[in-house]
Amino acid sequence: MFCVIYRSALRDQTYLYVEKKDDFSRVPEALLKSFGKPQLSMVLNLGKREKLAGADIKKVQQALLDQGYYLQIPPPPESLLKMHLENSGQD
């Protein structure tokens, strides 16, 4: 299974995986609007990989089959205050 990965022009560390190059027909219009103009990042053969850097490969494959796209968003920023309180024993 091949997929094409695009990075968002508007959202840092946000990627859209689709099945075919420049085919966004199964991606909701609202998502494309908030994503901005997709910028080609890479083409991958998921069948020859065991894992991906920022996403669970099984979830990506399943999403591509079920809905025709997968959206990878960055993890939420860590709360420095929460980390400080946890490390100092206060909660």
C-alpha positions, 0 to 999 in steps of 0.5 A: 500500500502506497501513500502520499504525505502532505504537510500543512501550510498553516499548521506546524507539524501537521500532515495529511496522508492520502492514497494517491498524489493530489487526490483529496476527493475523500478528504472533508472540505472543512479539513482541507480549508483548515489545513491550507494548501497541501505541500508534498512531503513524501511518498511511502510504501507502507507495505515495506515499513514496520513503523512510522516516525510520528504515527501508528502505521496500522492506524494510518493503513486502516484510516486510508482504507476506511476513510481515504485519508489520515491526519497526523497532528502534533502532540499537545504541548506539555504543561511546564507548571504540571511537570514542575509540580509533579517533580517537586512532589506538589499536586 
